[in-house]
Amino acid sequence: MRALPIDPTEAVAISPYLRFSRTEWANLRASTPLPLTETDLSTLRGINEEISLDEVAGIYLPLSRLLNLYVSAIQSLHKATDTFLGHLPAKVPYIIGIAGSVAVGKSTMARILQALLSRWPDHPKVDLITTDGFLYPTSVLEKRGLMNRKGFPESYDQRRLVRFLTEIKSGKREVPAPVYSHLIYDIVPGAAQNVCQPDVLIVEGLNVLQSGGPRNQTRGSRIFVSDFFDFSIYIDADEKTIENWYVARFLKLRETVFRNPDSYFHRYSKLTREQATEKAHSIWREINGPNLRDNIQPTRERAQLILRKGTGHSVEEVRLRKL
């Protein structure tokens, strides 16, 4: 049977998402006060991300208000379940996943969201981890020939990440997460970030919405990292725009972090600006671009919220999945 064509206006009507312009979304802030100052924001911005307080007020405050309502609703649901089962109330963290390309602004968003959510009285303890800590160590990646696939799904210890999230969701009092150093471009041996029963846990990473993970041998099913998320966010932008952001960040790092003799990328600090620009574009063409197209971008529609950015890192459109 031949499929019937779908009228574009009808496709919009049957979309699983509600769409908001920047102005429409900003109005949903209601009377939520802005708890951050310019000084606060300066410590949260990433390299080459000139996010303003107006952006925080118009985009991130409405989001923090929505999430506060969601967290309160889930907490009430957990209490109702405990009451029904006759259990003592258990503290189960609300987990938020943030996905998107390299250089799209995930880390900055995660830090801003952490700062805002921790100001709400119902959930003052908000922890943040990145999935970089769950990359295989460099020695393992080199042995498996995956150094040029770093950031691709196969470069992560998915079993360890799933085990970590399982323990978090089970209410375990303290769960260690491995620590990654961007300076040495590797896992820090023996270092750990201890996550101790937060009210909210933000998990930020390239492939957190990937539909793949360890197999449950007894049932033959698959466990996904995203299965543990109560809410998920995807940060979106045109690929060429993201590539330009990546190149600009690379050039900035060449003038700063790469000059540290301990930096894994110290050799790049000796490149001319033209050479560094070409090197950054080359890395994008060979690694980051393919990873975005093949692995990251296809997971976009799995997110409950999609933030669409323009060229200046400002969000131009918000899409919220219907319940």
Buried (B, 14 or more C-beta within 10 A) or exposed (E): EEEEEEEEEEEEEEEEBEBBEBEEBBEBBEEBEBBBEEEBBEEBBBBBBEBBBEBBBBBBBBBBBBBBEBBBEBBEEBEEEBEEEEEEEEEBBBBBBBBBBBBBBBBBBBBBBBBBBBBBEEBEBBBBBBBBBBBBBBEEBEEEEBEEBBBBBBBBBBEBBBBBBBBBBEEEEEBEBBBBBEBEBBBBEEEEBEBEBBBBBBBBBBBBBBEBBBEEEEEEEEBBBBEBBBBBBBBBBEBEBBBBBBBBBBBEBBEEBBBEEEBBBBEBBEBEEEEBBEBBBEBBEEBBBEBBEEBBBEBBBBBBBBBBBEEEBBBBBBBBBEE
